[in-house]
């Protein structure tokens, strides 16, 4: 009789990247080739699945021998040896026995059992220090893909887990993976790699999806469809949770839901402090279909529309007409509030605008942001014209990313002026007073903010990049993640310098980076003089309530002390002391 799975509660510890709790079966996505469908089988079906595996191996072996023979006829013995090595993989008794055992133990279909065993084997090889052996993973992947293609469609072909609610477990996820996943069925995700500061984690927080990163070797060990709990607060993935564990997390979910409900009741209240200081709380968005969530959140506008996500549906930006259509829908949907459209911000850890012939050695210091737009004037012109056309239908502003100096601002504004002249001659309606802003996310821009301020209508501080460039820490590198400190004295001083330069020139300053949504830091940002906070839609009610709980005078006094403090932790503690004093119930 085949062995059955022993269900034992197992806890994987990682790094909390996005708060929340998800309870669902897991779906595992490993590196290399795509996972086949997965479904459970009965013990009475094990023999049938073993036979399907045998047939797939035999078909694959015949194909490889035929390819080897054809290559031998064409080019001699040298290259044909490649397929001989592939056949040997299919004859590896230890490997094949593991697959057969996996079918019996997992009680899952043969192709997924094969996939799981091969991924474990491949992952182990990828970790071998020997470069030659690591390179052989390509051959093994090729054989494995061929075997998977040769599984027939007979037998039970029920739909796989991804169409049902599940927790996604992967080696790593790119920002585009996160943006493109099915948000109706992915209740949360966990990765072996990643950093809490990565763009992937940022998107998870924006979407309100629980996420845990840095699980280490979880892909190798986890069996698909295992009942699981993802704890985005504590950074845990719990497999086969005990009844008591399930009860604890269900109670915790109810408690968090009560807090959310109380926040919803005040979402339309004015966001001003107890002593009358008003702030605007806006939302960051990537997609048009986020608008209903933004409007329900109580956000008073869009403080950051990330237009690079238009690249998800193709290899290049949509044309002017398509962009104008999308921007107009956003502007109309948010009326009468302001929508700030950021021009294309590709590169770094974001979506690339086009493939590069040679990979960049350091993409964060490379071809990204406004540098790409200025180097592609035709594309830049289309985007600016599209934003201008949308501005005829509601309050709209334009914002340039990755500004490092005055010349970039002036070149960008000149392009706006030329586009305005063109549309004027064509008789196309637009806002002739369209506000234009600069993102302050490079230390050079913060240091010369007094030179930039007379050239623009507002500043928006992108703290994610400002922090990494100021403290020289790659924010997606887990080895130095602990050095990425939002409250580093240098970062706080640069923010203050930027705000002061804006005030001196009669323009306003907002923050659209992750610091804006971190309610531990709301007292500090308020005290430094920020006038707008743009956050993920899910964070809007919480940030709004934090502002309403604070006194601006108290925050200003604390910020003055923070600017004199020599250590990051001390600055964080100062801000946290006010947060705990005024809204302890909001803190996770």
N, C-alpha and C positions, 0 to 999 in steps of 0.2 A: 504494500500500500504506500503511495507517495506521501512524503512528509508534508505536513501543513505548517503554515506560518505561525510563529509564536509572537503574539501581540504583547509587546512590552513597551511601556512609556519610555521614550527617549527624548532627551532635550539637547538641542544644538544651541550653543551660545554664540551670538554675533554682535553686531553694532546696530543699535536702533537708528534707522535712517528716516522713517516717516511714521508718526504715531498712529495707533489704531489697532484693532484686533480683528482677525479673520479666523473663522472656523469652517474648514472645508477639506476635502481630499487634496493631496498634492499632485501636481503634474510636473514632471522633470524634463528639462530641456538641456542637453549637454552640448559640448562643443563639437564641431565637425558637421556631420550630416543630420538631417531632420529626423525627429522621432517618428516612428510609425504609430498608428492608432493603438490604444491599449484598452483591454477589457478583461474582466475576470472570467475564469472558466471553472467548471465543476471538476471534481476529482475524476469523474467518469469520462471527462473529455481530454484528460492528460495524454492518453495514448494517441488520440487523433492529432493533437498538437505536436507530439514527438514525430509522428509520421510526416506532417507538413514540413517540419524542420529538415528531416532527412531528404525529402524531395527537393527542397530549395537548395540544399547543399549539392545534390547530384546534378541538378540543372546548371548550377554555377560552375561546377567542376568541368562539365562537358564544354561549356562556353569558353572557359579559360584554356582548355587543351586545344580547342579549335583555333582560338586566337594565337596561341603559341605556335601552332603548326603553320598558320598563314604568315606570321611574322618571320618564321624560320625560312620559308620559301622566298620572302622578299629581301631579307637583309642578313641572313646568316644566323649563326648561333648566338652572338653576343646579346642582342636586345631581347631575343625570345626567352632568355633566362628570367626576365622580369616576371613573366606569367607562371613560370615554374615555381618561383618563390610564392606567388599568390596561391597556387594550388597547395603548396605545403602548409600554408596557414589554414586551409580548409581541412587538412588532415591532422592538425594538431589535436591529439587525443585529449589532452588536459583541458584545452579550451572548449572542445565540443562537449565534454562531460559536464563542464560548468553550465553550459547552456541547458542541457537536458535536466540537470539538477535544478536550475532556476525555474524551468517550466513547472516542475513538480512542487517546488517550495513556494514560489510566488503565486501559483495558480492564476497565471496570466498567459495571454496568447503567445504563441511561439515566437513571432517576429519581434514582439516587444521584449521578451526574455532574452532573445539573441542580441537585440539592440543594447539592453542594459549591461549584459556581460561584456560586450565589445567596448562599450563606453568606459566601463571600469578598467578594462585592460589598457585602452588607449590613454586614459587619464594617468594610469600608473606609469606608462611609458613616457608621457610628456614630462613627468617629474624626474626622470632619470638624468643625472648630470652629463652622461655621455652624449655628445651632439649627434654622432652617427646613428645611435639607437633611436634618439628622438626623431630623427628624420624618417625613420621607417614607419612612423605613424601614418604617413600619407598612403603607403601601400596597404596598410591594414584597413584604413578608412575606405579605400577603393574596393577592396574585397567585400567589406561589410555592406557597403551600399549595393553592390551587385547581388549579394544574397537577399537583401531586403526586397529588391525589385523582383526577385524570382519566387517570392511567396505568392501562392495563388490566392484567389478571392473566395475559395470555397470555405465553408464553415461559418462560424459566427462572426459577422462583421458589424457589430454594434458600433455606434459612434464613439469617438475617443473623448477623454475627459475635457479637453479645452473648450468644448461647446457648453459644458455645464459649469456651475460655480466651482472654482478651484483656487488653490494657492500655487503660484508658479515658482519653481525652484530652478535656478540656472547657474552656470559657471559665472557668467557676467551678463550685463544687459547694457546696450548702448542707449543713448537718448531716443533714437528713432525706434528701437525695440519697445521702449516704455511708452512712447507716444502712440505707436501703432497697435498695441495689444488691445484685446477685446475688454473694454472696461466693464461691460455688463457681466462678464463671467470671471475675470481675474479679480479676486477679492483682495489679493495682496501678493507680494513676491519677496523671495529671499535669494541672495546670490553669494557665491563663494568669494568673489572679488568685490571691489567697489569701496567707495568712501562715502561718508555721510555728507560730504561737500560736493560730490559729483553732480553733474547736470541731471543724471538719471535719478538720483535721490531727490533733487529739487523738483523734478517733474512729479515724482510720486507724492510729494507733499502737496504740490499744487492740485493734483487730482484727488487728494484725500484718500490715497491707497496706502495701507500699512506696508512698510518695507523694512527688511533687515538685511544688512550686508556683512561681508567678512565671516561667513559661516565655516569656511575651510573644510574642503573634502566632502561636503555634504552631497554633492551630485553623485559621487561614487557609491555612497551607502544607501541613499533613500530609494524606496520602492514606490513607484507611481501608484496612485489611488489610495495611499495610506491615509487614514483619518488624521487630521492635523490641526494645530492651533498656531497662528502666527501672532506674536506679541510685539508690535512695533514700538511699544513703550519701553520694554525692558530688553529688546533685542533677542528674542527667543523664538525658535521653531520647535514645537512639541509634537512628536509623532506618537500615534496611538495613545492619546491622553486618557488617563484614568477618569472614572466618573466624577471623582472629587475635583480633579483639575478642570474638567469641562464645566462643572457647576460654578467654580470660582470665576472662570472667564466669562461665563454667561452673566453672572452677577455684575462683574466689572463692566461689561458692555452696557448693561442697563443703567449703571451709575453714570457712565460717560454720556449716555443718551439723554439722561435727565439734565446734565449740564448743557448739552447742545440745545435742548428744548428751551431752557431758560434764556440762552443767548439769542435764539430765534425770536423770542418775544420782544427783544430790545433792538433788533437789527436795524430798524428804521429810525431809531433815535439819533439825534445830532451827536457827532463825535467831537465833543469838546470836553475839556477838563473841568474839574469841580470849580475852578476859579475862572472859567470862561475863555480859555485858550482853545480855538477851533483848529482841528486838523482834518484833512481829507484822507479817507481810507478808500483806496482804489484797488482794483484787481489786476493781476497778471494773467494773461491768457495766451493760448497757442492756437486754438481752433474756434471756428465759428459756432460749433455746437456746444460750446461752453457757456454761451450767453444766458440761457435760462438759469444755470447754476449761479452765475454772477449776479443776475437780477434778484434772485432769491436771497443771496447773501447780504444784501443791503449795501453793496459797494457803490460809491458815488463816482463811478467812472472806471475807465480802463487806464491804469497808469503805465502799463507795458504790454503791447501787443507784439509778440515774438513772431515776426513774419517769416523767419527761416523755416518754419514748419510747413510753409507752402511747398517746400521742396520734397516733402514726404511722398507726394503722389507722382513724382517724375524726377528726371535727372537735372532739370533746370527750372528756374522761376517761371511761373505762368506769365502769359503776356499781359500787357497793360489793361486790356478790357476785362480779363478774368480777375486780375488783382483789384481793379476798381469796383467790380461787382462784389467781391468779398468784403473789401474795406467799407463799402457803402452799407452793406447789411449790418456790420458791426456798429457803425456810426449811428445808423437809424435805430438799431436795437437798443443802444445805450442813451439815446436822447432823453432828457436835455443835458446829460453829463458829458464830460470831456473824454475823448478817446485819444491816447497817445500811441502812435504807430512808430515802432522802432524799425528803421531800415535794416536790411538784411544783415544779420550778425552770424555769419558762417565761420567755420574754422575752430581751432582749439578742440574742445570736446563736443562741439555742436555739429549740426549737419553741414557737410561740405557743399559749396555751390557747384563745384565741378571737380572731376578726378584730377589729381596732380600726377605728372609724369614721374616725379621722384617724391617719395614720402618726406615730409618735413622733419628734420631732426628734433625740433622743438616747436610743435604747432601752436602752443600758447603764446610764443613770441614771434609767430610767423604771419602768414597771410590770412588775416581774419578781420572781421568787423568792417569799419569804414575803409580800410585799405583795399578790401575786395571791391567795394562799390566804386571807389575812385579809379580803380584799375579796369573796371568794366563800365565805362560811362553810358553805353547804350542800355544796359540792364538797369543802371542807377536811374537814368532818365525815365524809363518806363515806370519804375516804382514810385518815383516822386510825382509824376503826372497822375498816376492812379490814386495816390493819397490826396492830391489836390482836388481831383474830380469828386472824391468821396466827401471832401470838406464842405461841399455845397449842401449836404443833407444833414449836417449837425456839427457840433463842436469837435474839432479835430486838431491834433498837433503832430508834429514830426520830430523824431529824435534820432540822433546819430550815435552809434556805438563805437567804443574803442578809440575815442578821440585822445590824441596824445599831444596836440599842439595847435597853435593858432591857424597855421596854414590849412590844416584839414577842415577846420570849421569854415574858413573863408571859401575854400574850394566847394564845399558842400552847399553853402548858402548861395554861391554863384550858380550852381546847378539848379537850385530852387528858383532863383530869379529868372533864369532862362526858360524853365518850364512854365512859369507863370506868364511870361511874355508870349510863349507859344500858344497856351490855352486862351489867353486874351485875344490874340489874333484869330483864333479858330472859333471864337464866340462861345467857348465852353465855360460854364459857371464854376466858380470855386471861391474859397475864402481868401480874399486879398490880404487879410491880416493873420494868416495861418501862423500860430506860434511855432517856433523852431527851437529845439533844445539840444543840449549836449550831455551825453552820459559821461560821468566822471568815474572812471574805473581803472585808470592808469595813474600812478603816483605823479607823473609829470603833469598831467592835467590838473590834479588837485593842487600841486605846488604853484601852478601859474593860473589858478582859477580867476584871479583878479584881472588877468589879460583876456580870458575867454568870456567872462561875464558880460562885458559891453557888447559882445557879438551875438548873444543868444537871448531867448526869452525865459528860459528856465534851465536849471540843472537837475539831473536825476542821477543819484549816486548808485552805481552798480557795485554793491559791497562785495559780492562773490569774487570778482576779479580784483577789485581794489585790495582786498586782504591778501590774496595769493601773490600779487605783484609786490606788495609792500614788504611782506615778510619772506619773500622768495620761497614759497611753498606751493608745489603742484597740488591743487586741491583734490585731484582724483587719485593721488598716490597714497595708499594706506600706510606706507612706511614713514611718512612725515605728517600724517593727518593730525597728530597731536600738537604740531607746531602751527597749525592753521587756527589762529586765535582772533576772533572778531573784536575782542576788547584789547588787543595789543595797543599800548600807548601811542604808537606811531599811527595806527589806523584811526583812532579816536581823534587825534590832532589833525589829521588830513581831512576828516569829515568836518570838523569845526572850522578849519581854514576855508573849506569850500562854501559852507553856509555863510560865513562872515563876508566872503567876497561877493556872494549873491546878494546879501542884504545891502551891502555898500553900493550896489549897482541897481537896486530896485527890482530884482527878479527873485522868484521863489525856488526853493530846493526840496526835492523829494528823494525818497530812497526806494529802489525797486529790487534790491538784493534780498538775500535770505534774512539779513538782520532785521528787515522791516517786519517780518512775520514772527520773529522770536520775541514773545511777550516778556521774557526775562530782561530784554534790552529796551523795551518800550519806554521806561522811565529815563534811560540814558539818552535815547534819540530825541525824545520830547524836550529834555533839558538842554540839549545841544542846539535846538532851534529848528529842527526839521518841520516842514509845513505839510508834507504829504507822505503817506506810507502806502506803497503798492505791494500787495501780497497775493498769495494763492487764494482763489475764491473760498476755499474751505476755511481759511484763516481769518477772513474778514470779520465775522461776528466776534471772535475772541479778541482780536486787536482793538476793535471798536469799544468793547466793554472795558478793556484795560485802560484805554485813554479816558473814558468817562469816570474811572475810579481814581484817577491821579490828580494831583495839584501841580500846575505848571511851575509855580514858585518853588515848591519843594524839589521838583525835578531839576530845575535850573541850579539850585544851590548844590545838589548832589553832583551834577555834571561839572560844575566848577571844581569841585573836589576831585572828581575823576580825572580831569585834565592835568592835575598836579600829581596824580598817583603813578608810581614807577612800574607797577606790575599788572599784567593782564588779569590775573585772578582777583586782585584787589578791586579793579574796576568792575568786573563782573559781580563781585560780592556787593558793591555799593548799589548797583542797579537792582540786584536781586532783593536787597533788603527792602526797597520800596515796593517791589512787585509782591513779595510775601506779605507785606504790611497791608496792602490795599486790595489784592485779588488772589489770595492763596488758593481759592477754589478753582481758578482757571489754569493753574500750573499743573503739568502732567506729573 
